[in-house]
Amino acid sequence: MSDAAVPNDPEQRLQQLREAIDESDNALLQLLQRRRQLAAEVGTVKRSIGQPLFVPEREAKLIAARRAEAEAIGLSPDLIEDVLRRVIRESYQQQQAADVHLEDKNIVVIGGYGALGGLFAERFREAGASVHCIGEGEQDQLEAACSDADLVLVSVPIAVTTSVINNLPQLPAHCILADVTSVKAKPLQAMLTQHKGPVVGLHPMFGPQVATLAKQLIVVTEGRMSSAYQWLLDTLIRWGAQLYQTTAERHDEAMGFIQVMRHLSTFVYGAHLAGEKADLQELLDLSSPIYRLELMMVGRLFAQNADLYADIILAHPENFAMMRRYLDTFAQVLEQLERGDKSGFVSKFAEISDYFGEFSQKFLEDSQRLLASAGDAHQLSNVARR
């Protein structure tokens, strides 16, 4: 734009600049649409040659390169990474998973009419497998369905998982017996006792509402004959899942902190808010993004299945001792603060900071990106509400 074209009136100049920004936004939309088309074509090619939907090394390399290019031209690398990750996530949702051929597999999903069992049943059907779902009250179909099964996948509530496994009919020697329960030691031992063939424990660290398995974590606990169940793991990888292998005991110990402690403390936090009759809308309006996210994490618990969370917490009574220690720590710190012992608090803070080490800074940086998105979403929701 030449100097002669610049109006003297500030209002006219503002309008002119806004129109130029609109034009730039439209050009950006066209570029995003072009990228979307290219990503769809990439997905088609990957599917045809059997490549996984999600390739971590490729994504990491792409983002690192774009960050460097952004910095070189004076753009915020964090901004570009945020935009790219959102665009990439959208690409995964539109791409189909790798072309997995399971036409020669007979698969039985016990609990296949449930949300999570149904998700896996649908994926197996899409891959060409013959899938037989067994629901509550259909035990009479179990023996016939399992007689020629290549995989029996148990996806039932935690409280009945071991009893379902214990009542399975004899399975073919080559058949994989697997479960998708969020506790692993007891179900895995039950499967090893019940079936002499290949056994593996799985814990999908996601809910059944996911649009794609791309980037979704599935914990794998080895049971028996890993080479015989490798085709199942390969299928999950080609669908885009990330697998993390550990022992059942290590898994359950970690879940004590990741799930049990968080779910129970979140429940108590929600119960306290309800008991105090706190005004949730006012709390949201007065909160910064980090506190809004924390409040959302509490609220989302109560939008889900109470039986599921009760089963997760009750599955390992040994975690109650750990929760008692948590309460003791809470009480000790509260007593310290009631005494006005600021120096003691600061000293303990430093001790805990040393424990977290470099994770503290990483968590701070990662959370800042989440908070920026949460802040934008909150402002937009406020505008819409008005």
N, C-alpha and C positions, 0 to 999 in steps of 0.2 A: 504494500500500500504506500503510495507516494505521500510526501508531506502535504501536497496540495489537496489531497483527498481527505485529509484529516479535518473534521469540522471543529470550529472554535467553541461551539456550545458543548459544555461537559455532558449534558444529558444526551445530546446526539452522539457524542463520542462513546458514551457508555453503551448506548443502543447498538452502535456499530460494532463495538468489541463483543457484545453478547451474540450478535448475529455471526461473527467470525468464529466464536466458540461453538455455536450450534453447528456450523459447517464442519468444524474439526471433529465434533462428536459424531456427525453423520459419516464422515470418512472413517472414523474409528469403528463404527458399527459395520461398515462394509468390510473392513479388514478382519474383524472378528468373524463375520459370516464366512469369509474366504478361508480363514483358519479352521473354522468348524467343518467346512467341506473337505479340506485336506485331511483333517483328523479322522473323519469318517472313512475316507479312502484308505488311510493308514490302517484303520481297524479292519477293513475288508481284506487287505493284503495280509495282515498279521493272522487273521482268522484262517485264511486259505493255506498258510504255511505252518500253522500250528504254534505260532509264537504266543507267549503269555500276554494277557491284556495289559498288565502292569509290569514294566521293566524298571526297577528302582535306579539302576545305574544310568540309564538313558535320561530319566527325569532329572536326576541330580546334576548331571553334566549340562543339560539344557538350561536349568535354572542358574547354575554358576556362570555360564557363558552370558546369559542375558543380564545378570547382575553386573558383570564386568563392563558390558557394553553400555548399560544405563549410566554407570558411574563415569564412564569416559565422556559422555555427552552432557553431564551435569544433572541427570535425573536420579532420584532416590532409588538405590538398589532394592530397598525394602518394599517400596511402592510397586516396582516392577515384579518382584517375587510374589507379592500378594495378588496382583492381577493375574499373573501366569498360573498360580496355583488354583485360582478360582476357575479360570478358563480350562485348565487341564482336567479338573474335577468334572466339569460339564462334559468334556470330551469322553471321559471314561463312561459316563452315564449313557451316552448315545452310541458308543461302540459296542459291538457284540463281543462276547468272550471268544477265546480261541476255539477253532473248530475241533471240538473233542468228539471222538467217535466211540460211543459206548453201545452200539447196536447189538453187540454180542453179550451184553451184561443183563442179568436179572437182579433187580434190586428191590429189597423189601424195606420200607420205612415204617417202623413201629411208632405211631404218633404222627403219621404223615398228614393227618387232617388238621393238625395244630399249626400255629404260625411258623415256627422255625422248621419243624419237620416238613411242612408244606413247601417252604422255600427251597429246601434241598431236593425234595421230590420233583418240583418243577424244573430245577436245573438239570437233574438227571434225565428227565423226559426230553428236554430240549436237546440233550446230547444223544438221543436215540435209544436210551436204555428202556427196557421193559420194567416199569415201576409198579409195585403193588403196595398200597398204603393199608396199614392195619390200624383201626381206631379202637376206641373203648367199646367193649362188648363184642368184638370181632375175633376173639381168641380162637374160635373154632376154625378160622381160616388160616391160622398161623402155620400149622404143620404143612399143609399143602403148598402155601406160598413160599415157605423156606426150603422145600425139598430140593429145588434146583437153584437156589440163590447164590449169587456171586458176592453179594454184600447185604448184610442185615444191619441197618442203622437204627439205633434206639434213640428216640427223641420224645421222651415223656417227662413229666414233672420229677424233680429230684427225689421227692419223698417215696416214689414208687419205682425208681429206676432199677435198683438192685433186685427187687422182687420180680419185675418184668424180665430181667436177664435170667434170674434163677429158674423161671418157668418157660424158658425157650425150649423148643423141641431140638432134637439132634440136628446139627447143621452139616452140610457137605464139608468134607475135609478142606477143600480149597477156599471155602466161603470166608470172607472178611466179616468179623463181628466188631462193630464200632458204636460208640455213643457220642452224643453232643451235649453232655451234661456239664454244668459249671463247677462240679466237684469231680475229682478224678480217682483218688485212691480206692475207695470202696467199689465204684462201678467197674474200674479196671480189674480189680481182683476178682469180682464176680464174673466178669467175662472170661478171664483166664481159667477159672474153675469150670465154667459151664461149657466152654468150647476149646477143643484141642488144636484148632487151626489158627490162622492169622487173626490177631487181635490188636486194635489200636484205639486209644482214647483221644477224642477231639473236644476242644472247647472253643466254639466261635465267640470271639470277643465283640459281638455286635448283635443288634436286634433284628428281627425278621423284616423290619420295614426298609432295609437297605435296598437301593435300586440296583446295585451291582456289587460283586465281591471284590472289585478292584480296590487294592490298598487295605482290605479288611484283614484283621489279624485272626488267625486260628492257631490255638495252642495244640501241639501234638505230644501225646505221652505214649511212648513205645510200650507195646505189650509183648507180642510174639510174632516172629516171621516177618520182619520189616520188608524184605524183598517181595513178599507175596502181596502186601498191601500198598506197594509203591505206586501202582497205577491209580489208586485213589488219591494219594498225595499229589501226584503229577496232574491229575484232573483239577484239583483245587488250585494249584499254582497257575495252570493255564487259564483258569477263570479269573485270575488276577489276585488271588489271596496271598498274603504273606504268612508263612508258617514259622512258628517258634517251637523248637523241640526242647522238652525238659522232662524230668521225671514226675510221676503223679504226686509224690510227696512234696517236691519243690513247688509244684503248681499250687497245691492246696495251701501250703504255707504262705505263698505270695498272695493268694486270693483272700487270706485272712486280713491282709492290710488293704488290698485293692478293692475288694467287694464288701466283706463282712463289716470291717471297721467303718468304712465310708457309709454303707447303707444304714447301719444302726445309728451312727452319729447324725446322719441326715434325717432319719426318722425322728430322733429325739429333738433335733432343732425345729423340725416342722411341728411336732407336738407342743413344744414350748411356745412357738409363735401362735398356734391355735389357742393354747391355754391363756396366753396374755391378750388374746383378741387384737393382735396388731393389725393395723390398716395396711394391707399389702400394697395397694395402689400408692399410698403415701410413701411407703418404704421404697418402692420403685422410683418414684419421682425424686426422692431425696438422695438416691444412691448414685455413686460413681460407677463406671462400667464394671469394675472388679466386684463390687458388692451386688450389682444386678445379676452378674453371672452366678455368683454364689447363691443368691436367692432363687434364680432359675433352676439351679441344680437341686435345690431342696424341693421346689414346686413340681418339677418333672417326675420325681419319685412317686408322687401321689396321683399322677395321671396314668400309672401303670398297674401291673398285676400284683396285688397284695400277697397272694399265695406264693408267687415266685420269690419275692423278697423274703418272706417268712421262711421258705424252704432253704434259701441260700444261707441265711443267718443260722438256722437251726441244724444245718447239715454237719457242722463241725462244732460240737459243744466245747471242745478244747479251746476255741477262740474266746470263750467267755472269760477265761482267766486273763487273757491278753487285754480284753476290754476293761476288766477290773483294774489292771495296771494303768490303763489309760485314764480311768476315773481318778485313780490315786494321784497321777501326775497333775491332772486338772485341779484337784483339791489342793495339792501342795503349792502350785503356782498361785491359785486364788488366795490362799492364806498368806503367802508372801506379799502379794499386792495389798491385801487388807492391812498388813502391818506397815505399809508404805515403804517397803524395801525395794526402792528403785535400783540401787546398785546390784542387789542380788538378781533382779530380773535382767538387767543389762549383762551381767556376767553369764547368766544362763543362756541368754540370747547369743552371745559370742561363741559359747560352747557348741550350741546347735548349729550356728553358722559354719563352724569348722567341720561339723559332720557332713553338711550338705556340700561343702567345698565348691568346686567349679559348677556343680549343678545349679546352685543358686543363681548365678549370672545367666546361665542358659535358660532357666525357667523364667527369669525376669524378661529376657529378650523375646522368648517365644510367646509369653503371655501378653506382651505389649501389642503384638499383632492381633491377637484375639480380642483384646480390649478395644482396639481402634475400630474393628468391625462391629463389635457389640455396641459401642457408642454411636456409630453411624446408624445402625438399625434402630436404636432407641429413639434417636432424634426423628427419624422418618416415621416411626410409629406414633410419636407425639403429634406430628403434623397431620397425619391421617386421622387421628382421634379428634383433632380440632375441627 
